[in-house]
Amino acid sequence: MEGPRASARDPFGPVPFGQEEVLRGRSGRAVRDGALTLQSQGIPHVVQTSGAGARILVGAPDADRARAELAEYGKESEDWPPAPEPTPPRLTSGIPGAAVFAAVIVAIYPVGQRGAFGTDWWSRGRIDADAVMDGEWWRSITALTLHVDVQHLVSNLVFGVLFGVLSAQSLGTGVAWLGTVLAGVGGNLVECTLVDPSHRAVGASTAIFGTLGLMVASEWARRGRMHVSWVRRAAPLFGGAVLFGWLGGGDDSGRVDVLAHAMGFLVGAVIGVAVGRWDLPSKLSPVSQKGLSIVALAIIATGWAIALTR
């Protein structure tokens, strides 16, 4: 018959007959999680404390099971808390692309207001839903660079630069700005299919909200690849929806084209899902990113070239 397992020097004294020690720590707190683990598994146990710390005793028939449960808990604890999800690397400062955007819309503003070379840029470049549906698709491009007044220009300039810098930092200049232009063009085209043929509009805001959709959807897709919890994955979408409601919901003036904002956001989100799932930012070289930036500028130039020569 087995006698007490502890030595005479053990500050806890001998282990009572029929019991075994399965865990010991320097304090009651040190063995607390182990006691909770055993309690959750329905294993009867006793916690003994002394000036030397604390220990857990269980009945001999339960000893092997108790040790196995404690060992399993220890393995799980090694992986907790989970490592924070890696953030996307900063690919660029985002400033050069934003500077080009600002230069383009600032340079075209007086031309659109007053005309140049004897041409009415405003009437040739604005969104005219009836004309767009009749084949003048380039208006969905040129309208992005025209603005009604200085207030309209400055508002789009500020938010365009802000969103442009943020998106370029995580997606790269080329992906960010080509995605922005495509979202703006796509948003304008979709809107023209939904509104009255007499609808007229100008402004970069369709593309700017496209940038917002591009950012939040690409981050949503990126987190999906990483298999993060649904709460963390949904966070970008929630934040994007809040920003859209705050900035794109319009006011009582009737001047804000809310539908265009929504269509730009949705088209940008579709592009963003593709960007995030294919992980384009990490696969494209700096040269490729520059090439996409040039394509974005070429789309704007092509739109105006067609508009001014017809």
C-alpha positions as CSV (number, residue, x, y, z in Angstrom):
1,M,0.0,0.0,0.0
2,E,1.4,3.4,-1.0
3,G,2.2,5.8,1.8
4,P,2.3,9.6,1.7
5,R,4.2,11.0,-1.3
6,A,5.5,14.2,0.2
7,S,8.7,14.4,2.3
8,A,8.8,15.5,5.9
9,R,10.3,18.8,4.6
10,D,7.3,19.5,2.4
11,P,5.6,22.6,3.9
12,F,2.2,21.2,2.9
13,G,2.8,18.0,4.8
14,P,2.1,14.5,3.4
15,V,-0.5,13.9,0.7
16,P,-3.5,12.3,2.3
17,F,-4.1,8.6,1.6
18,G,-6.1,8.1,-1.5
19,Q,-5.3,11.5,-3.1
20,E,-2.6,12.7,-5.4
21,E,-1.1,16.2,-6.0
22,V,-1.6,17.3,-9.6
23,L,-0.5,20.9,-9.5
24,R,1.5,23.2,-7.3
25,G,2.2,27.0,-7.4
26,R,3.7,29.8,-5.4
27,S,0.3,31.3,-4.6
28,G,-3.4,30.6,-4.7
29,R,-3.6,32.7,-7.9
30,A,-1.0,30.5,-9.5
31,V,-3.2,27.4,-9.3
32,R,-6.6,29.2,-9.8
33,D,-6.9,28.6,-13.5
34,G,-6.0,24.9,-13.0
35,A,-8.7,24.6,-10.4
36,L,-11.2,26.2,-12.7
37,T,-10.2,23.8,-15.5
38,L,-10.8,20.8,-13.2
39,Q,-14.1,22.3,-12.0
40,S,-15.3,22.8,-15.6
41,Q,-14.6,19.1,-16.3
42,G,-16.4,18.0,-13.2
43,I,-13.3,16.6,-11.5
44,P,-13.5,16.7,-7.7
45,H,-10.5,18.5,-6.2
46,V,-9.2,20.3,-3.2
47,V,-7.0,23.4,-3.1
48,Q,-4.6,23.6,-0.2
49,T,-2.7,26.8,0.7
50,S,0.2,27.5,3.0
51,G,2.9,30.1,3.4
52,A,4.8,28.3,0.7
53,G,2.0,28.6,-1.9
54,A,-0.9,26.4,-3.0
55,R,-1.5,22.9,-4.4
56,I,-4.4,21.0,-5.9
57,L,-5.2,17.5,-4.8
58,V,-7.6,15.0,-6.5
59,G,-8.7,11.5,-5.8
60,A,-6.2,8.9,-7.0
61,P,-8.7,7.5,-9.6
62,D,-9.0,10.9,-11.2
63,A,-5.3,11.8,-11.1
64,D,-4.4,10.8,-14.7
65,R,-7.4,12.5,-16.1
66,A,-6.8,15.6,-14.1
67,R,-3.2,15.8,-15.3
68,A,-4.2,15.4,-18.9
69,E,-6.8,18.2,-18.6
70,L,-4.2,20.5,-17.0
71,A,-1.7,19.6,-19.7
72,E,-4.2,20.4,-22.4
73,Y,-5.1,23.7,-20.8
74,G,-1.4,24.6,-20.6
75,K,-0.9,24.0,-24.4
76,E,-3.9,26.2,-25.2
77,S,-2.6,28.9,-22.9
78,E,0.6,29.0,-24.8
79,D,-1.3,30.3,-27.8
80,W,-3.3,32.9,-25.8
81,P,-3.7,35.7,-26.4
82,P,-3.6,35.2,-30.2
83,A,-1.0,37.2,-32.1
84,P,-2.4,40.5,-33.4
85,E,-3.2,40.4,-37.0
86,P,-0.5,41.9,-39.2
87,T,-1.3,45.3,-40.7
88,P,-0.7,45.8,-44.4
89,P,2.7,47.4,-45.0
90,R,3.0,51.0,-46.0
91,L,3.8,50.9,-49.7
92,T,4.2,54.6,-50.3
93,S,3.7,58.0,-48.7
94,G,0.7,58.5,-51.0
95,I,1.7,62.2,-51.5
96,P,2.8,62.1,-55.1
97,G,-0.4,60.6,-56.4
98,A,-2.5,63.0,-54.3
99,A,-0.5,65.9,-55.6
100,V,-1.2,64.8,-59.2
101,F,-4.9,64.5,-58.4
102,A,-5.0,68.0,-56.9
103,A,-3.1,69.5,-59.8
104,V,-5.5,68.0,-62.4
105,I,-8.7,69.1,-60.9
106,V,-7.3,72.6,-59.9
107,A,-6.0,73.1,-63.4
108,I,-9.2,72.1,-65.1
109,Y,-11.5,74.2,-62.8
110,P,-10.9,77.6,-64.5
111,V,-11.0,75.9,-67.9
112,G,-14.3,74.3,-67.2
113,Q,-15.7,77.6,-65.8
114,R,-14.5,79.9,-68.7
115,G,-13.7,77.5,-71.5
116,A,-10.5,77.4,-73.5
117,F,-9.6,77.3,-77.2
118,G,-13.0,78.5,-78.1
119,T,-14.7,75.4,-76.7
120,D,-17.4,75.0,-74.0
121,W,-15.7,72.4,-71.8
122,W,-18.5,72.4,-69.4
123,S,-21.3,71.4,-71.8
124,R,-19.0,68.9,-73.5
125,G,-17.7,67.3,-70.2
126,R,-20.6,67.2,-67.7
127,I,-22.8,64.2,-67.0
128,D,-25.8,64.3,-69.3
129,A,-27.7,61.2,-68.6
130,D,-29.6,61.2,-71.9
131,A,-26.3,61.8,-73.9
132,V,-24.5,59.1,-71.9
133,M,-27.2,56.6,-72.6
134,D,-27.1,57.6,-76.3
135,G,-23.4,56.6,-76.5
136,E,-21.4,59.5,-75.1
137,W,-19.8,57.3,-72.4
138,W,-16.7,59.6,-72.1
139,R,-18.8,62.1,-70.1
140,S,-18.6,59.6,-67.2
141,I,-14.8,60.4,-67.2
142,T,-14.7,64.1,-67.9
143,A,-17.4,65.0,-65.4
144,L,-15.1,63.8,-62.6
145,T,-12.8,66.7,-63.3
146,L,-15.4,69.5,-63.4
147,H,-16.8,71.5,-60.4
148,V,-19.6,73.9,-59.9
149,D,-17.8,76.5,-57.8
150,V,-14.8,77.0,-55.5
151,Q,-16.6,75.5,-52.5
152,H,-17.4,72.3,-54.5
153,L,-13.8,72.2,-55.7
154,V,-12.2,72.6,-52.3
155,S,-14.5,70.0,-50.6
156,N,-13.6,67.4,-53.2
157,L,-9.9,68.4,-53.1
158,V,-9.6,68.0,-49.4
159,F,-11.3,64.6,-49.2
160,G,-9.8,63.4,-52.4
161,V,-6.3,64.1,-51.2
162,L,-7.1,62.5,-47.7
163,F,-8.6,59.3,-49.1
164,G,-6.1,59.1,-51.9
165,V,-3.1,59.3,-49.5
166,L,-4.6,56.6,-47.2
167,S,-5.5,54.2,-50.0
168,A,-2.2,54.6,-51.7
169,Q,-0.3,53.8,-48.5
170,S,-2.0,50.4,-48.2
171,L,-2.7,49.6,-51.8
172,G,0.0,51.3,-53.7
173,T,-0.3,54.5,-55.8
174,G,-1.3,52.6,-59.0
175,V,-3.9,50.4,-57.6
176,A,-5.4,53.2,-55.5
177,W,-5.7,55.8,-58.2
178,L,-6.7,53.5,-61.1
179,G,-9.3,51.9,-58.7
180,T,-10.5,55.4,-57.9
181,V,-10.9,56.5,-61.5
182,L,-12.6,53.2,-62.5
183,A,-15.0,53.5,-59.5
184,G,-15.8,57.1,-60.5
185,V,-16.4,56.2,-64.1
186,G,-18.4,53.1,-63.2
187,G,-20.4,54.9,-60.6
188,N,-21.4,57.6,-63.1
189,L,-22.4,55.1,-65.8
190,V,-24.5,53.1,-63.4
191,E,-26.2,56.2,-62.1
192,C,-27.1,57.3,-65.6
193,T,-29.1,54.1,-66.1
194,L,-31.1,54.8,-62.9
195,V,-32.0,58.5,-63.2
196,D,-34.2,60.7,-65.4
197,P,-32.7,61.4,-68.8
198,S,-32.6,65.1,-67.9
199,H,-30.1,64.5,-65.1
200,R,-27.0,66.7,-65.1
201,A,-24.0,66.4,-62.8
202,V,-20.3,67.2,-62.3
203,G,-17.7,66.6,-59.7
204,A,-15.0,64.2,-58.4
205,S,-17.1,63.0,-55.4
206,T,-18.3,59.9,-57.2
207,A,-14.7,58.8,-57.6
208,I,-13.8,59.9,-54.0
209,F,-16.5,57.7,-52.5
210,G,-15.3,55.0,-54.8
211,T,-11.9,55.3,-53.1
212,L,-13.6,54.8,-49.7
213,G,-15.4,51.7,-51.0
214,L,-12.1,50.5,-52.5
215,M,-10.3,50.8,-49.2
216,V,-12.9,49.2,-46.9
217,A,-13.7,46.3,-49.2
218,S,-10.1,45.5,-49.9
219,E,-9.4,45.4,-46.2
220,W,-12.5,43.2,-45.6
221,A,-11.2,40.8,-48.3
222,R,-7.7,40.9,-46.9
223,R,-8.9,40.0,-43.4
224,G,-11.0,37.2,-45.0
225,R,-7.8,35.6,-46.4
226,M,-6.4,35.7,-42.9
227,H,-9.4,34.0,-41.4
228,V,-9.9,36.5,-38.6
229,S,-13.1,36.6,-36.5
230,W,-16.2,38.0,-38.2
231,V,-16.2,41.0,-35.9
232,R,-12.7,42.0,-36.9
233,R,-13.5,41.3,-40.5
234,A,-16.7,43.4,-40.5
235,A,-15.0,46.4,-38.8
236,P,-13.8,48.0,-42.0
237,L,-17.3,47.7,-43.6
238,F,-18.9,49.3,-40.5
239,G,-16.4,52.1,-40.5
240,G,-16.9,52.7,-44.2
241,A,-20.7,52.8,-43.9
242,V,-20.4,55.3,-41.0
243,L,-18.1,57.6,-43.1
244,F,-20.4,57.3,-46.1
245,G,-23.4,58.2,-44.1
246,W,-21.6,61.2,-42.5
247,L,-19.9,62.6,-45.7
248,G,-22.1,61.3,-48.5
249,G,-25.6,61.6,-47.3
250,G,-26.2,65.0,-48.6
251,D,-28.0,68.0,-47.0
252,D,-31.2,70.1,-47.6
253,S,-29.6,72.1,-50.4
254,G,-30.4,69.5,-53.1
255,R,-27.0,70.0,-54.6
256,V,-25.5,66.8,-53.4
257,D,-25.8,63.8,-55.7
258,V,-26.3,61.1,-53.1
259,L,-27.0,58.4,-55.7
260,A,-23.7,59.1,-57.5
261,H,-21.9,58.9,-54.2
262,A,-23.6,55.5,-53.5
263,M,-22.9,54.1,-56.9
264,G,-19.2,55.2,-56.7
265,F,-18.9,53.6,-53.3
266,L,-20.5,50.3,-54.5
267,V,-18.4,50.1,-57.7
268,G,-15.3,50.9,-55.6
269,A,-16.2,48.1,-53.2
270,V,-16.5,45.6,-56.0
271,I,-13.1,46.5,-57.2
272,G,-11.8,46.4,-53.6
273,V,-13.0,42.9,-53.1
274,A,-11.0,41.8,-56.2
275,V,-8.0,43.7,-55.1
276,G,-8.1,42.2,-51.6
277,R,-8.8,38.6,-52.6
278,W,-6.1,38.6,-55.3
279,D,-3.7,40.4,-52.9
280,L,-2.6,42.7,-55.7
281,P,-0.7,45.2,-53.6
282,S,1.9,42.6,-52.6
283,K,2.1,41.1,-56.0
284,L,2.8,44.2,-58.0
285,S,6.2,45.7,-58.3
286,P,6.8,49.5,-58.0
287,V,7.2,49.7,-61.8
288,S,3.8,48.0,-62.2
289,Q,2.2,50.4,-59.7
290,K,3.6,53.4,-61.7
291,G,2.2,51.8,-64.9
292,L,-1.2,51.7,-63.4
293,S,-0.9,55.3,-62.3
294,I,-0.2,56.2,-65.9
295,V,-3.2,54.3,-67.1
296,A,-5.4,56.2,-64.6
297,L,-4.1,59.5,-66.1
298,A,-4.5,58.2,-69.6
299,I,-8.2,57.4,-69.0
300,I,-8.8,61.0,-67.9
301,A,-6.8,62.4,-70.9
302,T,-8.6,60.0,-73.3
303,G,-12.0,61.1,-72.0
304,W,-11.2,64.8,-72.6
305,A,-9.6,64.1,-76.0
306,I,-12.8,62.5,-77.3
307,A,-15.0,65.1,-75.7
308,L,-13.1,68.0,-77.3
309,T,-12.8,66.5,-80.7
310,R,-16.4,65.5,-81.4
